[in-house]
Amino acid sequence: MEFSGVPGRRDECEKCRADVHVCRNCKHYDPKIYNECRETQADRVQEKERSNFCDYFEIGSAAGGVSEREKQRAAAEALFKNFKK
């Protein structure tokens, strides 16, 4: 699913009708850390799978984007690509 900009609070998936603007779809979502959010200024959201008003929401890998780990790996491979020759 493609979005132009940040999805609104009421946007839904065209196929399954699930809310899109939810913590689990955000690039800051990380279940391994406190409050499950890497954005330190974000308000606490208890229901991570329901639509919310978070101003820091950005589409993450769960919603089809590229994860931060994948970005870092690609950057490292590009950096060391020249040394392999």
SEFIVEX-418756 format. One record per residue: residue in three letters; residue number from 1; x, y, z negated of N, C-alpha, C in turn. Coordinates in steps of 0.05 Angstrom, whole numbers, plus 5000, padded with zeros to 4 digits. Atoms other than C-alpha are relative to their C-alpha. Layout:
<atoms>
["Ala" NUM [X Y Z] [X Y Z] [X Y Z]] ...
</atoms>
This chain:
<atoms>
["Met" 1 [5017 4976 5000] [5000 5000 5000] [5018 5025 5000]] ["Glu" 2 [4984 4976 4997] [5028 5067 5020] [4985 5024 4987]] ["Phe" 3 [5011 4976 5012] [5017 5133 4982] [5016 5024 5010]] ["Ser" 4 [4987 4974 4994] [5032 5204 5003] [4999 5016 4974]] ["Gly" 5 [4999 4987 5026] [5055 5234 4937] [4993 4981 4978]] ["Val" 6 [5006 5016 5024] [5035 5210 4868] [4970 4993 5001]] ["Pro" 7 [5029 5008 5000] [4970 5170 4864] [4986 5014 4977]] ["Gly" 8 [5016 4988 5020] [4915 5203 4825] [4990 4980 4979]] ["Arg" 9 [5009 5017 5022] [4886 5176 4760] [4978 4981 5009]] ["Arg" 10 [5022 5016 4992] [4825 5148 4796] [5006 4983 5025]] ["Asp" 11 [4994 5016 4976] [4861 5116 4856] [5000 4971 4993]] ["Glu" 12 [5002 5028 5004] [4850 5042 4864] [5013 4986 5024]] ["Cys" 13 [4989 5016 4978] [4883 4987 4905] [4977 4993 5019]] ["Glu" 14 [5020 5005 4979] [4846 4978 4971] [4991 4971 5000]] ["Lys" 15 [5007 5029 4999] [4848 4902 4965] [4986 4990 4975]] ["Cys" 16 [5011 5012 5025] [4835 4885 4892] [4985 5020 4982]] ["Arg" 17 [5014 4979 5016] [4805 4951 4866] [5012 5005 4973]] ["Ala" 18 [4986 4995 5026] [4855 4953 4808] [5010 5029 4999]] ["Asp" 19 [4989 4973 5003] [4877 5020 4780] [5029 5000 5009]] ["Val" 20 [4972 4998 4990] [4942 5045 4811] [5017 5017 4980]] ["His" 21 [4986 4982 5018] [4962 5101 4762] [5001 4988 4972]] ["Val" 22 [4998 5015 5026] [4981 5052 4706] [5030 4997 4994]] ["Cys" 23 [4972 5002 5009] [5045 5043 4665] [5014 4978 5015]] ["Arg" 24 [4986 5023 4988] [5061 4975 4696] [5008 5005 5029]] ["Asn" 25 [4992 4993 4973] [5065 5007 4765] [5020 5023 5001]] ["Cys" 26 [4982 4977 5001] [5111 5063 4742] [5030 4992 4999]] ["Lys" 27 [4972 5006 5000] [5186 5065 4754] [5013 5002 4972]] ["His" 28 [4990 4997 5027] [5196 5084 4681] [4992 4976 4982]] ["Tyr" 29 [5009 5022 5016] [5161 5021 4655] [5022 4980 4996]] ["Asp" 30 [4979 5020 5007] [5208 4973 4619] [4990 4986 4975]] ["Pro" 31 [5011 5014 5023] [5177 4920 4573] [5021 4993 4979]] ["Lys" 32 [4979 5008 5019] [5245 4909 4539] [5008 5023 4981]] ["Ile" 33 [4992 4978 5018] [5250 4978 4505] [4976 5010 4984]] ["Tyr" 34 [5020 4988 5017] [5212 5017 4453] [4979 5014 5016]] ["Asn" 35 [5022 4987 4987] [5144 5040 4476] [4997 4992 5030]] ["Glu" 36 [5000 5011 4973] [5158 5002 4542] [5002 5022 5021]] ["Cys" 37 [4997 4978 4981] [5177 5068 4576] [5028 5013 4997]] ["Arg" 38 [4974 4988 5001] [5245 5096 4595] [4999 5031 5000]] ["Glu" 39 [5003 4970 5001] [5218 5168 4599] [4995 5007 4971]] ["Thr" 40 [5001 4993 5029] [5231 5195 4529] [4980 5021 4993]] ["Gln" 41 [5019 4979 5005] [5184 5254 4536] [4971 4992 5004]] ["Ala" 42 [5027 5009 4995] [5123 5214 4557] [4985 4993 4975]] ["Asp" 43 [5017 5007 5022] [5065 5206 4509] [4996 4970 5000]] ["Arg" 44 [5004 5028 5002] [5052 5136 4483] [4974 4992 5013]] ["Val" 45 [5023 5011 4988] [5003 5095 4524] [4997 4972 4990]] ["Gln" 46 [5004 5027 5011] [4974 5033 4490] [4992 4980 5021]] ["Glu" 47 [5010 5019 4980] [4938 5001 4549] [5016 5004 5026]] ["Lys" 48 [4981 4997 4978] [4993 4992 4601] [4988 4993 5027]] ["Glu" 49 [5012 5009 4975] [4946 4963 4654] [4975 5016 5007]] ["Arg" 50 [5023 4983 4994] [4893 5018 4652] [5009 5027 5009]] ["Ser" 51 [4994 4973 4990] [4891 5085 4686] [5006 5019 4977]] ["Asn" 52 [4993 4981 5021] [4923 5142 4646] [5007 5027 5012]] ["Phe" 53 [4995 4972 4991] [4940 5216 4649] [5030 5007 4998]] ["Cys" 54 [4971 4995 5003] [5017 5209 4644] [5010 5018 5022]] ["Asp" 55 [4989 4981 4980] [5051 5268 4679] [5026 4990 5012]] ["Tyr" 56 [4975 5010 4991] [5115 5228 4688] [4998 4975 5018]] ["Phe" 57 [5005 5024 4983] [5084 5172 4730] [5013 5003 5027]] ["Glu" 58 [4989 5003 4973] [5123 5152 4792] [4998 4971 5008]] ["Ile" 59 [5003 5027 4990] [5110 5091 4835] [5027 4985 4996]] ["Gly" 60 [4976 5016 5004] [5159 5036 4816] [5000 4974 5016]] ["Ser" 61 [4997 5025 4985] [5179 4967 4841] [4975 4983 4998]] ["Ala" 62 [5024 5017 5003] [5116 4934 4814] [4979 5007 5020]] ["Ala" 63 [5020 4991 4980] [5076 4975 4864] [5012 5000 5028]] ["Gly" 64 [4990 5003 4973] [5120 4958 4923] [5024 5018 5006]] ["Gly" 65 [4976 4983 4996] [5177 5008 4914] [5025 4985 4996]] ["Val" 66 [4975 5013 5004] [5250 4993 4906] [5009 5005 4971]] ["Ser" 67 [4993 4998 5028] [5274 4979 4835] [5027 5015 4997]] ["Glu" 68 [4975 4986 5006] [5330 5019 4803] [5024 4981 5003]] ["Arg" 69 [4978 5020 4998] [5373 4956 4800] [5007 4995 5030]] ["Glu" 70 [4995 5004 4972] [5364 4945 4875] [5014 5024 5013]] ["Lys" 71 [4987 4976 4990] [5384 5017 4889] [5029 5001 4993]] ["Gln" 72 [4973 5000 5010] [5446 5011 4847] [5017 4979 5014]] ["Arg" 73 [4986 5022 4986] [5466 4945 4879] [5007 5009 5029]] ["Ala" 74 [4996 4991 4973] [5458 4974 4949] [5022 5022 5001]] ["Ala" 75 [4980 4979 5001] [5500 5035 4930] [5028 4988 4995]] ["Ala" 76 [4975 5013 5006] [5555 4990 4901] [5011 4985 5024]] ["Glu" 77 [4992 5015 4976] [5556 4946 4963] [5010 5019 5021]] ["Ala" 78 [4991 4981 4980] [5561 5007 5008] [5027 5012 4992]] ["Leu" 79 [4975 4989 5009] [5618 5035 4965] [5023 4981 5005]] ["Phe" 80 [4978 5019 4998] [5659 4971 4966] [5001 4986 5027]] ["Lys" 81 [5000 5012 4973] [5642 4952 5038] [5026 5007 5015]] ["Asn" 82 [4975 4992 4987] [5703 4991 5062] [5025 4986 4990]] ["Phe" 83 [4977 5013 5012] [5750 4954 5015] [5002 4971 5009]] ["Lys" 84 [5000 5028 4991] [5731 4885 5043] [5015 4996 5026]] ["Lys" 85 [4987 5003 4973] [5763 4899 5111] [5029 4994 4998]] 
</atoms>
